[in-house]
């Protein structure tokens, strides 16, 4: 029996929309990352970008459990000595909720060129409005 290997030209892509309102950030990120990779398809091939497009709306209403809003930090380094800056997730979710959700999802994708191509299929919006109605996205249920 031969192993099935999907070719990049044969990939069929769909559009999904996810409402992040009152959803735990980590659970949202794992489900969306799985769809971006294509692991929900029977034709999944690890070295091929066979995932679908995902639109996340209401990113500002995503939830972090416990004391993570105050204790969890986002670190960024400028590249200069002493250039480490840290931001608590509470202020990050208030100022840039799209960035916080996108960072959680992209962090669960593979590193390298394959992961970067998967990350390009992710669209995150803080509110309920998005500009991809023409693609007729299906609702993705978070289990």
Secondary structure, 3 states (H helix, E strand, C coil): CCCCCCCHHHCCCCEEEEECCCCEHHHHHHHHHHHHHCCCCCCCCCCCCCCCEEEEECHHHCECCCCHHHHCEEEEECCCCCCEEEEEHHHHHHHCHHHHHHHHHHCCCCCCHHHHHHHCCEEECCCCCCCCHHHCCEECCCC
